[in-house]
Amino acid sequence: MPPMPAANRAQEPSTWQKRTMGAMMGGGVGLTIGFIFGSYSILRNGSGPRGFLATLSQYMLSSAATFSFFLAIGSVIRNDGLLPPHMEAARLQLLPPLVRSKAEGAMLVRARWDAERARRTAA
């Protein structure tokens, strides 16, 4: 089957778009976690001198900023590859396995010892 024409192919998002998507996801997660932990903290310890809304918003915004920062960086690092994802998957499938069985390892060691013994006797 011939490859699809370039005009019909979906283009990969740019690094800036990946960073923005990660930051938006992190913001949503951070706001939710901040709401949960902030509400728990307010219920347990009281709202303090600033009031309920100011204390809860501080929890939510600080949590959202932290999650946004780290998810933005993580999404760029995670998706920043030199090869497209389908090519990377094919490359990983074609690599030889890194983990070998005991029998294969023993055969390799024995072959190296035999080669070393042959070199010593030839020298």
Phi and psi in degrees as a GROMACS rama.xvg file:
@    title "Ramachandran Plot"
@    xaxis  label "Phi"
@    yaxis  label "Psi"
@TYPE xy
-71.3535  153.853  PRO-2
-66.1256  153.853  PRO-3
-68.2569  149.329  MET-4
-63.3276  150.293  PRO-5
-62.4868  -29.217  ALA-6
-68.8853  -29.5903  ALA-7
-90.5857  -9.58991  ASN-8
-76.7018  141.033  ARG-9
-74.4085  134.412  ALA-10
-88.964  146.722  GLN-11
-72.3098  142.422  GLU-12
-64.2708  149.534  PRO-13
-73.2647  169.684  SER-14
-61.4683  -38.7788  THR-15
-63.6257  -41.8731  TRP-16
-66.8181  -38.0938  GLN-17
-63.1716  -43.0908  LYS-18
-62.8955  -42.7049  ARG-19
-64.6865  -42.6006  THR-20
-63.9447  -40.7776  MET-21
-64.2678  -40.2627  GLY-22
-66.692  -38.4222  ALA-23
-68.574  -41.0393  MET-24
-64.3446  -42.5008  MET-25
-63.3828  -37.0939  GLY-26
-64.3116  -42.9405  GLY-27
-64.0646  -44.5298  GLY-28
-65.3179  -42.7993  VAL-29
-64.2475  -40.5988  GLY-30
-63.0518  -41.3095  LEU-31
-66.1525  -47.4079  THR-32
-64.5192  -41.4315  ILE-33
-61.711  -39.0539  GLY-34
-64.3466  -43.7616  PHE-35
-65.6323  -53.2722  ILE-36
-70.4417  -35.219  PHE-37
-65.7723  -42.9578  GLY-38
-63.6752  -42.0376  SER-39
-62.757  -44.1497  TYR-40
-63.9474  -40.4055  SER-41
-67.791  -40.9928  ILE-42
-66.0265  -35.3373  LEU-43
-80.5637  -44.0365  ARG-44
-109.299  -7.23326  ASN-45
90.6299  165.424  GLY-46
-82.072  -16.2791  SER-47
82.3124  -173.688  GLY-48
-71.2005  -20.2777  PRO-49
-85.2396  -16.6966  ARG-50
102.286  168.785  GLY-51
-65.3012  -51.0748  PHE-52
-67.1961  -41.1963  LEU-53
-66.8695  -39.811  ALA-54
-68.3312  -44.8215  THR-55
-64.5439  -41.6815  LEU-56
-66.395  -33.6205  SER-57
-65.611  -43.6578  GLN-58
-59.5644  -47.3609  TYR-59
-65.984  -44.9228  MET-60
-70.7764  -38.4741  LEU-61
-67.7522  -39.1041  SER-62
-66.7312  -41.5158  SER-63
-64.5181  -40.6554  ALA-64
-64.6545  -41.8815  ALA-65
-66.1002  -48.8894  THR-66
-63.3993  -40.225  PHE-67
-61.1948  -45.223  SER-68
-59.2261  -51.4435  PHE-69
-73.4095  -35.3448  PHE-70
-71.7798  -32.1984  LEU-71
-63.6378  -46.156  ALA-72
-65.5907  -44.3569  ILE-73
-64.1043  -37.4318  GLY-74
-70.4409  -32.7437  SER-75
-71.4247  -43.8569  VAL-76
-65.8654  -44.0084  ILE-77
-64.4853  -37.408  ARG-78
-100.077  5.00409  ASN-79
-92.4202  84.1629  ASP-80
-116.303  156.266  GLY-81
-79.4752  -29.1976  LEU-82
-105.684  149.327  LEU-83
-61.7584  156.097  PRO-84
-57.4274  -38.8535  PRO-85
-68.9504  -32.269  HIS-86
-73.1429  -36.9804  MET-87
-64.0809  -40.854  GLU-88
-63.4883  -41.8434  ALA-89
-65.2895  -39.7066  ALA-90
-62.8302  -42.5946  ARG-91
-68.24  -31.672  LEU-92
-71.9243  -29.4279  GLN-93
-88.2961  -10.4617  LEU-94
-69.7467  149.31  LEU-95
-68.6874  152.384  PRO-96
-65.38  141.025  PRO-97
-83.9914  -26.4461  LEU-98
-100.777  126.298  VAL-99
-114.935  160.745  ARG-100
-75.6413  167.528  SER-101
-63.0292  -38.6798  LYS-102
-65.2199  -42.7598  ALA-103
-64.5908  -41.1434  GLU-104
-63.1916  -42.4178  GLY-105
-63.9737  -39.1723  ALA-106
-64.3529  -41.7281  MET-107
-63.5122  -43.9597  LEU-108
-64.0829  -43.7812  VAL-109
-62.5411  -40.4742  ARG-110
-65.4982  -38.7923  ALA-111
-65.88  -41.4186  ARG-112
-63.255  -42.2551  TRP-113
-63.2756  -41.3519  ASP-114
-65.0116  -38.6609  ALA-115
-67.2985  -42.3853  GLU-116
-62.7567  -39.0775  ARG-117
-66.9196  -36.7492  ALA-118
-67.4824  -40.7434  ARG-119
-66.2371  -41.6294  ARG-120
-71.6714  -29.6749  THR-121
-76.363  -25.8791  ALA-122
